[in-house]
Amino acid sequence: MYSVLVIDDERAIRRALKDILELENYTVFEATDGKDGINNLKDKNIDLIFCDIKMPQIDGIEFLSKYTEFSSAPVVMISGHGTIETAVECLKKGAVDYIEKPLDLTKVLNVAKANINKNPTQIPKTIKQQKQIKAPTLPSHTVIVGQSEAIKKMLSMIDRVAPTDAKVLITGGNGTGKELVAKMLFEKSLRNKNPFVELNCAAIPNELIESELFGHEKGSFTTAIAKQKGKFQLADSGTLFLDEIGDMSLNTQSKVLQAIQEKKILPVGSEKEISVDVRIISATNKNLREEIEAGRFREDLYHRINVIEIQVPDLNDRREDIPLLIDHFLTQIATDSKQEKMAIDKNAIKFLQSFDYTGNIRQLRNIIERLSILCDKVITLNDIKNYI
């Protein structure tokens, strides 16, 4: 049986939530403010929290910043004085949803069902425990090479975020390795035995992307010769990686937002919604704040997908990693080609460390591959000047 903690200074609200949730067989605990709520979390295993914003002692916003020391349960904020800015702040601080008063009790139940921990025994009670827990691991070929402070910080963030179901937005320039970050998040997650499904939003024509995302029924459009599942359905119980989400059309953005909020999709040509349980990881090389200001990206979708942001540094900002990357690529190329590993002299490495990389790691990888093909045994500075 799942347990829910209701934190609100209004007794009538607490009782209304308690009555409706107990009808669905939830065990409900009550707290009168944030301080009381934290005390409850210290000695109870809670699977979901409903928390008011305006309260004495510790209010809802402060509660969000403090409660993670004692619980990893999802938090749904409720308020009768809310604004869009308040809702956005709550979501940024880690709330999974936001409901306005007067409460729609049907919506309350839907939100509870959508966010209650499905496997509470797999979720640690505290963040300290969460850091210690190890998700089931699969054989992994995902390697992020580097010892720079920027990379250490990024890897630490991946380790902390991966075991949760938090939505992650990966930002960074072309060729920085955003896809590797997404795969590492998946491999270190509790969903790693379930599907990892990718969609490059920039590679699919606008007229086909909805079918790719949500699927379609046979005959729903000219080329729909058979029923097809979409990426959301294929990723059910797993992870959906939406690469280059900044290139998605506004119309599709609205439907993706609805799918994320309601955890349901409607295939093209169908009248029946399908429930899906997916973790969303997104990536973009665009500045979505600028895209919002230009009217090309929905602000509400931005805040939905950007619970946690992971910035992948440019190669020019982590030059100390270049020797490690060169060695990694030389080893990789030798293994793939089944040939002896090429050597490279110090002057050549020094030059490559000073090079201006507009294409980031992808550009360095192409340079090393080109030199491996064109050079004999040892890559020298003269080779670089001749072939780059």
N, C-alpha and C positions, 0 to 999 in steps of 0.2 A: 504493500500500500504506500502511495506517495504522500509526502508531507509538505504542506504549504504554510509559509509564515506571512501573515497579513500585518503590515505596519501602517497604522493610521491613527491620528489623534481623535477622530470622530468615531464614537462608539457605533453609531448607526451604520456607518460604512463597513466597519469591521464585522458587524453582525450580518449584514447583507451578504458580504463575500463569504463569510463562514457558512451561512445557510446554503448558498447555492453550490459551494465547493463540496460540502459534506454530502449533498445529494448525489454527487459523482464519486463518492467513496474516498475523497481525499481526507487526510488527517490535517486539521487546521489549528495553527497556533496564532495567538494574537499578541501584538505589541503596540504600545501607545505612542512611541516615538522612536527615532533612530537609535538612541542609547539603549532603550529597552529591547529593540530588535537585535542589536549586537549581543546583548546578554543572552537572548534566546539562542543565538547561533553558537555560543560557546559550549552549550551542553545538549544541543539537539541536532540531529541529522536532517537538514532541510533540503528538499528537492527543487523548490520554486519559491520566490519571494515577490509579493505585491507590496509596493512601498509608496506612500504618499510623498509629495514634495514639501509642502508647507507644514512643518511640525515644530514644536518646541524642542529644547535640548539639542538634539542632533537632527537637522532636517534631511530630506531625501538626497540632496546633492552631496552633502557631507557624508551621509551614510554610504553612498556609492564609492567614495574614496577610501573608506575605512573597512568595509565589511569583508573585503577579499582576504584579509588576514585570517578570517575564521571560516570562510565558506567559498565554494566555487559555484553555488547555485545561481541560475539565471535570475535576473531581477527585472520585473515589469513595473514601470513607474505609473502612478495615477495622480491626477491633479485636476482641481476645478479652477485653477488660476493660470493655466499653462498658455504658453505662446510657442510659436514655431522655434524661436531661439532656445527656449527652455527644453523643448523636446530634443532638439539637436544636441544641446549640452549633455542631456541625460544619455543619449545614444553614444556620444563620444566618450563618456566616462564609463561605458560598459553595460548600460541597460540594454536588454534585448528587445523591448517594446515600450510603448507609451500609450496610455488610455486616458481619455478626458472624462471628467465627471460632468453631468450625472452618468453613472456607469450603465452601460448596456450589458446586462448579465450574460446574454448569449455570446457577446464578444469576449467577455471575461473567460468563459468556459473554452472558447475556441483558442484563445491565447494560452490558456493553461495547458491544453492538450498539445499545442504546437511546441511549447517550450519546456515542458516538464522533462526532467532527465529520464531518458528511456532505459539507461543502464546505470542506475545510481551506485551500484557496487563498484563500477569501474571509475567513478569520479571521486578524486580525493576530497576530503572535507576542507582542507586549507590549502592556500597557495604554497606554503612551505612543503606540504606533502605532495602537491602537484609537481613541484620541481623534482621530487625524488622518484615519482612513479615513472616507469618505463613502459611506453606503449609497445604492443606486439610489433616485432620488427620483421621485415621482409628482406630478402637479398636486394641490395641497393647498388646501383651503378652511379648514383648521383654524387658528385664530388664538387665541392666549392673550395677552390684552392686559394690560400692566402693567410698571412699572419699579421696584416696591418690592423691598426686599431679599428678602422672602419669595418673591416670584415669580421673581426672578433665581436664587435658590437652587434652586427647583423646576425651572426650565427647564434649569439646569446638570445636575441629576440626570437629567432626561429625556435630554439629549444623551449622557450617559455610559452610561446603561443601555440605551437603545433599540437599539444595534447588537448587543447580546448576545441570548441566548435566555432570560435570567433571568426567572423568574416574578415578577410585580410585583403588589403589593396597593396600591390607591389608596384612601386614607381621607380623609374630610372630610364636612362637613355637607351637607344637601340644598341643591342649587342652587349649589354652589361651582365646578362645572365638571369633575367627575371624568371624565365621558365624553370631554371634549375632551383631557384628559391621555392617556387610553387611545388615542384616535385619533392623537395626536401621536407616542406611543411606536411605534405601528404604522407611521406614515408615515416615520419616521426609522430603521426597522428594515431588516434585510436580507431580510425576508419581505414587503416592501411591494408586491410585484407579485403576491402570492398573496392568498387571501381574508381579509377581516376580518369576522368573524361575531360579532354581539352577541346576548346573551340577558339580559333583565331577569328575574332570578329571583323578584322580588316580584310580577311581573305574570302568572305562569303558575301555575294551580292545581296543588297537590301531586300530584294523580292524573295530571297530564299532563306534568309537568316531565321525567320520565325519558324519555318518548317524544321530547320536544323536544331533549333532550341527546344521546340515544343512537340515536334513530330507532326504527322498529318494522316488523314484518312484517305483511303483509296478513292480516286476521282475528285479530290477536293480542289485540284487545279490540273491544268493540261497534262503535265508530265508526272502526275501522281498515279503511277500505274499499280502501286501496291501500298498498303498501310506501312507506315514507318515510325519507329520510336525516335523521339528527340533526345538531345543531350541531357536535359534535365531528368528524363525517365531512365536513360542509360546509366546516369550517375546516382540513381536512387540508393540510399544508404552509404554512399561514398562522397567523393569530392568532385565538384565541377570547376574547372579552371577556365575563366573567360579572359583570354589574352587579348590585348589591344581593345579593351572595352570602351575606350574613348572614341573609337571609330563607329560605334553602334548608333543607328539612327534614333531620333527622339521617340518615334512611334514604338520601336522595339524596346527602348529603354523603359517606357511606361509599362509594357507587358512583363518585362523582366522584374521590375519593381514589384508588381502585383504578385508574381510567382514567388518571390522571396518573402514577401509579407504574409501571404496566405498559405504558402507551402503547397500550392496547387497549380496545375497547368491545364490549359485547354488546347489540345492538338488542333491544328488547322483543319477545318471542315467537320469538327466534332462538336457535339452539344453536351458531352459528359466530361466533367473535370476529373483529373487524376491527382491524387495526393502524392507528393514526393518529399523525401527527406534527404537533402543535399547540403554539404558545406560549400560555400561559395568562396573561391579565391579569384581575385581579379588582378589584372596587370595593365599598365598603360605607360607609354613614353610621353604622354601629353600632360600638360599642367591642367588638371581638371577644374581648378578654381578659375582659371582664365576661360576655359570652355564653358563654365557655368555663366560667367559674366557675358560671354558672347552669345548666350542662348543656345549653345550646341550640346549641353549636357544638363540633365535634371539634377537639381540640388538635393532633392529627397532621395534619389537613387545613390548619389555620392555619399550621403551620410549612412545609408544602409550598407553599402559595400566597404566602407572605410571605418570599421570599428577599430581595426589595428592597421597602421600603415608601416610598411617596411620599405625603406629607401635603399636601393642598390647603388653603391657608389660608382662613379665613372672610373675607368682605368687610369686616367690622368690624375685622379685624386688618391691613388693607391699604388704609386710607382714602385714602392718597396716590394710589392708582390710580383713584379714582372719577372725576376729570375726564377721564382717558383713556378710561375705559369709557363715560362719557356721550357723548363725541365719537364713539366707535366705534359705539355703538348708533344715534345720530342719523344717521350716514352710512349704516349698514346699512338702517335703516328708510326713508330717502329713496330709496336704490337699489331696494329691494324694491317700494316704492309708486310709483316713477318720478315722484317729486315733488321740489321744492326742499328742500334740507336745512334743518331747523329750527335756529334759533339759541337760545342759552340765556344769560341774564345771569349775572354773577359771584355775585350774592347768592343766586341759585337754586342754583348749583353749591355754594356754601359751605354752604347748608342741607342739600343732599343728602349732603355729606361728613360732616355731623354726625348724620345719620339713623341709627336703630338697625335694621339689616337682619337680620331673623330668617330670611329666605329667600335671603340672599346675592345672588349675581349675577343669578340668575333673577328675584328680586324687583325689583332695580334695572332690569333689562331691561323688565319689565312696566310699571314706573312711567314710564320714558321713552317707551314705546310709547303709553301712555294719554295722556301730556301732548302727544305729537306729534299725536294725533287731536283733542284738545280745545282746544289753544291756537292762537293766530294768530301765525305767523312767529317770534316770540321768546317763549321760555318764561321767565316771571318768577317771583319769590318768591311773589307773590300767587296766581299760577296753581297753584303747588305746594300752598299752603295751602287753596285752594279744591277741588282735585281729588284730593288724597291723604288 
